Amino acid sequence: MDSGGSGLRVAVGAAGGGAPARRATREPVRTGARGIDPGHLLEHLLPMARAAAAEAGVARLTTAVVGAAGLATLGEALRAELPGALARELGTRTLALAADAVTAYVGALGFRAGAVIAAGTGAIAVGTDLTRWRRADGWGHLLGDCGSGAWIGRAGLEAALRAHDGREDGSAALLARATRRFGPAPGLPGALYPRTDRAAVLASFAPDVAACAAGDPVAADILRAAARHLAGSAAAVCPEGAPVALTGGLRGLGDPLLVPLEEELARRLPGVRRVPAEGGPLDGAVRLAAGLATGPLPLPDDPGMLWVTVAEGG
């Protein structure tokens, strides 16, 4: 399972079998006073997992990997409740709880040393020399996720509102796109602040910023700033001489982001190999599950990043 700012995805398959069956929902898992809400996660996960298991011809999900955004800081309730709940409901004996950055890492690079920039609705960089994990950012759209889709979208809407107010550094092009997408500018606070999926709504405006970048210097500057943030996070976690990969939905923004990002990576990490991501976070969760089904994982154990538990008698 892969749970992020734009929804939840599930893949189920038999070890050594063919392609897994997949299900998805666009509703993000809620967070509350206890962090990530286990009840809300299970409400979505269980029916999707059962439907995918039936399609894949799998009777019992003995090994499971749950990749979740915010696990490091908001995952205490998941660690307390998911092992028992999945054992009861799905027959799970071996469970790994992984930060979504770890599933993104394994999807992109497998089980080798390196660094991955995971940039979608949120943004985090994670690296490992296979003895310990290092992470940078991933603090959520209110405190960080600098350079993410939510960050770019928010910066674009800020520039739109500056243009609406007649302030300096506003963007008439972004104001026009914001009005088409969300309605008149004075209604933006009411359209955004009450939403529980604010990060995803903000990120939905990132493609508009990229679309304006060729002819609008304000939009182009936003994407260059995003590239600096993402490259800076990668530089903070990359082991010396290890490869770096980019994964996540922001790759879809194309050259307006990717060209300045390549320039920033070359400046901050000279000589480091840039490699294409082999897959995404859900692929990483599948790889982790396949690895767990055959033995211990060749990755560092860390309660906030990758935590494996085996049920009694499992």
The 8 nearest C-alpha neighbors of each residue, nearest first, counted from 0:
[[1, 9, 65, 8, 66, 64, 10, 284],
 [0, 2, 66, 8, 281, 7, 67, 65],
 [3, 1, 7, 67, 66, 6, 68, 8],
 [4, 2, 68, 5, 6, 67, 7, 27],
 [3, 5, 27, 120, 6, 199, 198, 121],
 [4, 6, 199, 3, 27, 25, 26, 120],
 [7, 5, 27, 25, 26, 3, 24, 4],
 [6, 8, 2, 24, 23, 1, 27, 3],
 [9, 7, 23, 1, 0, 22, 24, 2],
 [8, 10, 0, 22, 21, 23, 48, 1],
 [9, 11, 21, 20, 19, 0, 22, 12],
 [12, 10, 19, 20, 52, 51, 21, 55],
 [11, 13, 19, 55, 20, 14, 16, 10],
 [12, 14, 16, 15, 57, 11, 55, 17],
 [15, 13, 16, 289, 12, 292, 17, 288],
 [14, 16, 13, 17, 289, 12, 18, 292],
 [17, 15, 13, 14, 12, 18, 19, 55],
 [18, 16, 19, 15, 12, 13, 14, 55],
 [17, 19, 20, 16, 12, 55, 11, 13],
 [20, 18, 12, 11, 10, 21, 17, 55],
 [19, 21, 51, 11, 10, 55, 12, 54],
 [22, 20, 10, 9, 51, 19, 11, 23],
 [21, 23, 9, 8, 47, 51, 10, 20],
 [24, 22, 8, 7, 9, 25, 21, 6],
 [23, 25, 7, 26, 6, 8, 22, 43],
 [24, 26, 6, 5, 27, 7, 23, 8],
 [25, 27, 6, 24, 28, 5, 7, 196],
 [28, 26, 6, 5, 4, 29, 7, 25],
 [27, 29, 40, 39, 26, 30, 6, 36],
 [30, 28, 36, 35, 27, 39, 31, 195],
 [29, 31, 35, 34, 36, 28, 32, 33],
 [32, 30, 34, 33, 36, 35, 29, 73],
 [31, 33, 34, 30, 35, 36, 73, 76],
 [34, 32, 31, 76, 35, 36, 73, 30],
 [33, 35, 73, 30, 31, 32, 36, 74],
 [34, 36, 30, 73, 74, 29, 37, 31],
 [35, 37, 30, 39, 38, 29, 34, 40],
 [38, 36, 40, 39, 77, 41, 35, 76],
 [39, 37, 41, 40, 36, 42, 43, 80],
 [40, 38, 42, 36, 41, 37, 28, 29],
 [39, 41, 37, 38, 42, 43, 28, 44],
 [42, 40, 44, 38, 43, 39, 45, 37],
 [41, 43, 39, 40, 44, 38, 45, 46],
 [44, 42, 41, 40, 45, 46, 47, 39],
 [43, 45, 41, 47, 46, 48, 42, 40],
 [44, 46, 48, 47, 41, 43, 49, 42],
 [47, 45, 49, 48, 44, 50, 43, 42],
 [46, 48, 50, 44, 49, 45, 22, 51],
 [49, 47, 45, 51, 46, 50, 44, 52],
 [50, 48, 52, 46, 51, 47, 45, 53],
 [49, 51, 47, 53, 52, 48, 46, 54],
 [50, 52, 54, 48, 20, 53, 49, 11],
 [53, 51, 57, 49, 55, 54, 50, 11],
 [52, 54, 56, 50, 51, 55, 57, 49],
 [53, 55, 51, 52, 56, 50, 20, 57],
 [56, 54, 52, 53, 57, 20, 12, 51],
 [55, 57, 53, 54, 52, 58, 12, 13],
 [58, 56, 52, 55, 59, 53, 13, 12],
 [57, 59, 56, 52, 60, 53, 89, 55],
 [60, 58, 90, 61, 57, 89, 91, 52],
 [61, 59, 91, 62, 89, 90, 63, 58],
 [60, 62, 91, 92, 59, 90, 93, 63],
 [63, 61, 93, 91, 60, 94, 92, 288],
 [64, 62, 94, 288, 95, 93, 65, 91],
 [63, 65, 95, 288, 284, 94, 96, 0],
 [66, 64, 0, 96, 97, 67, 95, 1],
 [65, 67, 97, 1, 99, 98, 0, 2],
 [68, 66, 2, 99, 98, 70, 1, 69],
 [67, 69, 99, 3, 70, 98, 2, 66],
 [68, 70, 73, 71, 72, 67, 98, 74],
 [71, 69, 74, 98, 73, 72, 67, 68],
 [70, 72, 303, 69, 73, 74, 304, 98],
 [71, 73, 70, 69, 74, 303, 75, 34],
 [74, 72, 34, 70, 69, 35, 71, 75],
 [73, 75, 70, 77, 76, 35, 72, 71],
 [74, 76, 78, 77, 73, 79, 34, 33],
 [77, 75, 79, 78, 74, 80, 33, 37],
 [78, 76, 74, 80, 81, 79, 75, 37],
 [79, 77, 75, 76, 80, 81, 74, 82],
 [78, 80, 76, 77, 75, 81, 82, 83],
 [81, 79, 77, 78, 82, 83, 76, 84],
 [80, 82, 84, 77, 83, 85, 78, 79],
 [83, 81, 85, 84, 80, 86, 94, 78],
 [84, 82, 86, 81, 85, 80, 87, 310],
 [83, 85, 81, 87, 86, 82, 88, 80],
 [84, 86, 88, 89, 87, 82, 91, 83],
 [85, 87, 91, 90, 83, 84, 89, 88],
 [88, 86, 84, 85, 90, 89, 83, 91],
 [87, 89, 85, 86, 84, 90, 45, 91],
 [88, 90, 85, 91, 60, 86, 87, 59],
 [89, 91, 86, 59, 61, 60, 87, 88],
 [92, 90, 61, 86, 60, 89, 85, 62],
 [93, 91, 310, 313, 61, 309, 86, 62],
 [94, 92, 309, 62, 91, 308, 310, 61],
 [95, 93, 63, 308, 307, 64, 62, 309],
 [96, 94, 307, 64, 306, 97, 65, 63],
 [97, 95, 65, 306, 305, 64, 66, 307],
 [98, 96, 305, 66, 304, 101, 65, 95],
 [97, 99, 304, 70, 100, 67, 101, 66],
 [98, 100, 66, 67, 68, 102, 101, 103],
 [101, 99, 103, 98, 102, 104, 125, 117],
 [102, 100, 104, 98, 103, 99, 97, 105],
 [101, 103, 283, 280, 99, 105, 284, 104],
 [104, 102, 280, 100, 106, 101, 105, 279],
 [103, 105, 101, 107, 102, 106, 115, 108],
 [106, 104, 109, 283, 102, 108, 107, 103],
 [283, 107, 105, 278, 279, 282, 103, 280],
 [106, 108, 276, 277, 278, 104, 105, 103],
 [109, 107, 105, 104, 106, 111, 277, 110],
 [110, 108, 105, 111, 106, 107, 104, 283],
 [109, 111, 105, 108, 297, 298, 112, 129],
 [112, 110, 109, 108, 113, 129, 128, 127],
 [113, 111, 128, 127, 129, 241, 110, 114],
 [114, 112, 241, 242, 126, 127, 243, 237],
 [113, 115, 126, 243, 237, 125, 242, 244],
 [116, 114, 244, 125, 243, 104, 124, 245],
 [115, 117, 124, 245, 118, 123, 246, 233],
 [116, 118, 246, 247, 123, 122, 124, 115],
 [119, 117, 122, 247, 147, 249, 121, 116],
 [118, 120, 248, 247, 121, 249, 148, 147],
 [119, 121, 148, 149, 202, 4, 147, 199],
 [122, 120, 147, 119, 144, 118, 148, 149],
 [123, 121, 118, 144, 147, 137, 117, 119],
 [124, 122, 137, 136, 117, 135, 116, 144],
 [123, 125, 116, 135, 233, 232, 115, 134],
 [126, 124, 134, 115, 133, 114, 236, 100],
 [127, 125, 114, 236, 133, 237, 113, 132],
 [126, 128, 132, 129, 112, 131, 113, 133],
 [127, 129, 112, 130, 238, 131, 113, 126],
 [130, 128, 127, 298, 131, 112, 299, 111],
 [129, 131, 299, 128, 127, 132, 298, 300],
 [132, 130, 299, 127, 129, 128, 133, 300],
 [131, 133, 127, 126, 134, 299, 125, 130],
 [134, 132, 126, 236, 125, 127, 131, 135],
 [135, 133, 125, 124, 236, 126, 132, 136],
 [134, 136, 124, 232, 123, 125, 235, 137],
 [137, 135, 123, 138, 144, 143, 124, 232],
 [136, 138, 123, 144, 122, 139, 143, 135],
 [139, 137, 143, 136, 142, 144, 140, 141],
 [140, 138, 144, 143, 141, 137, 142, 121],
 [139, 141, 144, 143, 142, 198, 149, 150],
 [142, 140, 139, 143, 138, 144, 198, 150],
 [143, 141, 138, 139, 140, 144, 145, 137],
 [142, 144, 138, 145, 139, 140, 141, 136],
 [145, 143, 122, 137, 121, 139, 140, 147],
 [146, 144, 143, 147, 228, 150, 122, 225],
 [225, 145, 147, 228, 150, 229, 151, 144],
 [148, 146, 122, 121, 150, 149, 145, 144],
 [147, 149, 202, 120, 151, 150, 119, 205],
 [148, 150, 202, 201, 152, 198, 120, 147],
 [151, 149, 147, 153, 148, 152, 146, 145],
 [152, 150, 148, 154, 205, 153, 149, 147],
 [153, 151, 205, 204, 201, 155, 202, 149],
 [152, 154, 156, 150, 155, 151, 201, 149],
 [155, 153, 157, 151, 152, 156, 150, 158],
 [156, 154, 152, 158, 153, 157, 208, 151],
 [155, 157, 159, 153, 158, 154, 160, 152],
 [156, 158, 154, 160, 159, 155, 153, 161],
 [159, 157, 169, 161, 155, 156, 160, 170],
 [158, 160, 174, 156, 173, 162, 157, 170],
 [161, 159, 163, 157, 162, 158, 164, 156],
 [162, 160, 169, 166, 158, 164, 163, 159],
 [161, 163, 169, 165, 159, 160, 170, 164],
 [162, 164, 160, 161, 165, 159, 174, 184],
 [165, 163, 161, 162, 166, 160, 169, 159],
 [164, 166, 162, 163, 161, 167, 169, 160],
 [167, 165, 161, 164, 162, 169, 168, 163],
 [166, 168, 169, 165, 161, 162, 170, 164],
 [169, 167, 166, 170, 158, 217, 161, 162],
 [168, 170, 162, 161, 158, 167, 159, 166],
 [171, 169, 173, 162, 172, 159, 158, 174],
 [170, 172, 174, 173, 162, 175, 159, 169],
 [173, 171, 175, 170, 174, 176, 211, 215],
 [172, 174, 176, 159, 170, 175, 171, 177],
 [175, 173, 159, 171, 177, 172, 176, 178],
 [174, 176, 178, 172, 173, 177, 171, 179],
 [177, 175, 173, 179, 178, 174, 180, 172],
 [178, 176, 174, 180, 179, 175, 181, 173],
 [177, 179, 182, 183, 175, 181, 176, 180],
 [180, 178, 176, 177, 182, 181, 175, 183],
 [179, 181, 177, 178, 182, 176, 204, 175],
 [182, 180, 178, 177, 179, 187, 183, 190],
 [181, 183, 178, 179, 180, 184, 186, 177],
 [184, 182, 178, 185, 186, 181, 187, 177],
 [183, 185, 186, 187, 178, 182, 160, 163],
 [186, 184, 187, 183, 188, 189, 182, 160],
 [185, 187, 184, 189, 183, 188, 190, 182],
 [186, 188, 190, 189, 184, 185, 191, 181],
 [189, 187, 191, 190, 192, 186, 185, 193],
 [188, 190, 187, 186, 191, 192, 193, 185],
 [189, 191, 187, 188, 186, 192, 193, 194],
 [192, 190, 188, 194, 189, 193, 197, 187],
 [191, 193, 194, 188, 189, 190, 197, 195],
 [194, 192, 191, 195, 189, 190, 197, 188],
 [195, 193, 196, 197, 192, 191, 190, 200],
 [194, 196, 197, 193, 29, 192, 198, 27],
 [197, 195, 194, 199, 198, 200, 27, 4],
 [198, 196, 200, 194, 199, 195, 201, 191],
 [197, 199, 201, 149, 200, 196, 202, 140],
 [198, 200, 202, 201, 5, 197, 196, 4],
 [201, 199, 197, 203, 202, 198, 196, 204],
 [200, 202, 149, 152, 198, 203, 199, 153],
 [203, 201, 149, 148, 199, 152, 204, 205],
 [202, 204, 200, 201, 205, 199, 152, 206],
 [203, 205, 152, 202, 207, 206, 201, 208],
 [204, 206, 152, 208, 202, 207, 151, 148],
 [207, 205, 209, 208, 204, 210, 252, 203],
 [208, 206, 210, 204, 205, 209, 211, 176],
 [207, 209, 205, 211, 206, 210, 218, 155],
 [210, 208, 206, 212, 207, 211, 255, 252],
 [209, 211, 207, 208, 212, 206, 213, 255],
 [212, 210, 208, 209, 215, 213, 214, 218],
 [211, 213, 219, 218, 215, 209, 214, 210],
 [214, 212, 211, 215, 219, 210, 255, 216],
 [215, 213, 212, 211, 216, 219, 218, 210],
 [214, 216, 212, 218, 217, 211, 213, 219],
 [217, 215, 219, 218, 220, 212, 214, 213],
 [218, 216, 220, 219, 215, 170, 221, 168],
 [217, 219, 212, 221, 220, 216, 215, 208],
 [218, 220, 212, 216, 222, 221, 217, 223],
 [219, 221, 223, 217, 218, 222, 216, 224],
 [222, 220, 218, 224, 219, 223, 225, 217],
 [221, 223, 225, 219, 224, 220, 256, 226],
 [222, 224, 220, 226, 225, 221, 259, 219],
 [223, 225, 227, 221, 222, 226, 220, 228],
 [146, 226, 224, 222, 228, 223, 227, 221],
 [225, 227, 260, 223, 229, 224, 228, 259],
 [228, 226, 224, 230, 225, 229, 231, 263],
 [227, 229, 231, 225, 226, 146, 230, 145],
 [230, 228, 226, 232, 231, 227, 146, 225],
 [231, 229, 233, 227, 264, 232, 228, 263],
 [232, 230, 234, 228, 233, 229, 227, 235],
 [231, 233, 235, 229, 135, 230, 234, 124],
 [234, 232, 230, 235, 124, 231, 236, 237],
 [233, 235, 231, 232, 237, 236, 230, 268],
 [234, 236, 232, 233, 237, 231, 135, 134],
 [237, 235, 126, 133, 233, 234, 134, 125],
 [236, 238, 114, 126, 234, 233, 235, 113],
 [239, 237, 241, 128, 113, 240, 236, 127],
 [240, 238, 241, 237, 271, 113, 242, 128],
 [239, 241, 271, 238, 242, 270, 272, 237],
 [240, 242, 113, 238, 239, 112, 271, 237],
 [241, 243, 272, 113, 273, 271, 114, 274],
 [244, 242, 114, 273, 115, 113, 274, 272],
 [245, 243, 115, 274, 276, 275, 273, 116],
 [244, 246, 116, 115, 117, 276, 243, 275],
 [247, 245, 117, 276, 116, 118, 279, 244],
 [248, 246, 119, 118, 117, 249, 250, 279],
 [247, 249, 119, 250, 251, 118, 246, 120],
 [250, 248, 251, 119, 252, 247, 118, 148],
 [249, 251, 248, 252, 253, 247, 246, 257],
 [250, 252, 249, 253, 248, 206, 247, 254],
 [253, 251, 250, 249, 209, 206, 256, 255],
 [252, 254, 251, 255, 257, 250, 256, 249],
 [253, 255, 257, 258, 256, 252, 259, 209],
 [254, 256, 253, 209, 257, 258, 212, 222],
 [257, 255, 254, 222, 258, 259, 253, 260],
 [256, 258, 254, 260, 259, 253, 255, 261],
 [257, 259, 254, 261, 260, 256, 255, 262],
 [260, 258, 262, 261, 257, 223, 256, 226],
 [261, 259, 226, 257, 263, 262, 258, 264],
 [260, 262, 264, 258, 259, 263, 257, 265],
 [263, 261, 259, 265, 260, 264, 266, 258],
 [262, 264, 266, 260, 265, 261, 230, 227],
 [263, 265, 261, 267, 230, 266, 268, 262],
 [266, 264, 269, 262, 268, 263, 267, 261],
 [265, 267, 263, 264, 269, 268, 262, 261],
 [266, 268, 264, 265, 263, 269, 234, 230],
 [267, 269, 265, 264, 271, 266, 270, 234],
 [270, 268, 265, 271, 266, 267, 264, 272],
 [269, 271, 268, 272, 265, 240, 273, 266],
 [270, 272, 269, 268, 240, 242, 273, 241],
 [273, 271, 242, 274, 243, 270, 241, 240],
 [274, 272, 243, 242, 244, 271, 275, 245],
 [273, 275, 244, 243, 272, 242, 276, 245],
 [276, 274, 244, 277, 273, 245, 107, 246],
 [275, 277, 107, 278, 244, 246, 245, 274],
 [276, 278, 107, 275, 106, 108, 279, 109],
 [279, 277, 106, 107, 276, 282, 280, 283],
 [278, 280, 106, 282, 281, 103, 107, 283],
 [281, 279, 103, 102, 283, 282, 106, 284],
 [280, 282, 284, 283, 1, 279, 285, 0],
 [283, 281, 106, 285, 279, 280, 284, 278],
 [106, 282, 284, 102, 105, 280, 286, 281],
 [283, 285, 281, 287, 102, 286, 282, 64],
 [286, 284, 282, 288, 283, 287, 289, 281],
 [287, 285, 283, 289, 284, 288, 290, 282],
 [286, 288, 290, 284, 285, 289, 291, 283],
 [289, 287, 291, 285, 290, 286, 64, 63],
 [290, 288, 286, 292, 287, 291, 285, 14],
 [289, 291, 287, 288, 292, 293, 286, 296],
 [292, 290, 288, 294, 293, 289, 295, 287],
 [291, 293, 289, 290, 294, 288, 62, 14],
 [292, 294, 291, 290, 289, 295, 14, 296],
 [293, 295, 291, 292, 290, 296, 289, 297],
 [296, 294, 291, 297, 290, 293, 292, 298],
 [295, 297, 298, 290, 291, 294, 287, 299],
 [298, 296, 295, 110, 299, 129, 111, 290],
 [299, 297, 296, 129, 300, 110, 130, 131],
 [300, 298, 131, 130, 129, 301, 132, 297],
 [301, 299, 305, 306, 298, 302, 304, 307],
 [300, 302, 305, 304, 303, 306, 299, 132],
 [303, 301, 306, 304, 305, 300, 71, 96],
 [304, 302, 71, 301, 70, 305, 98, 306],
 [303, 305, 98, 301, 97, 302, 71, 101],
 [306, 304, 97, 301, 300, 302, 96, 303],
 [305, 307, 302, 96, 95, 301, 300, 97],
 [308, 306, 95, 94, 96, 305, 309, 93],
 [307, 309, 94, 93, 95, 310, 306, 82],
 [310, 308, 93, 92, 313, 94, 311, 307],
 [311, 309, 92, 313, 312, 93, 308, 82],
 [312, 310, 313, 309, 92, 308, 93, 86],
 [311, 313, 310, 309, 92, 93, 91, 86],
 [312, 310, 92, 311, 309, 93, 91, 61]]
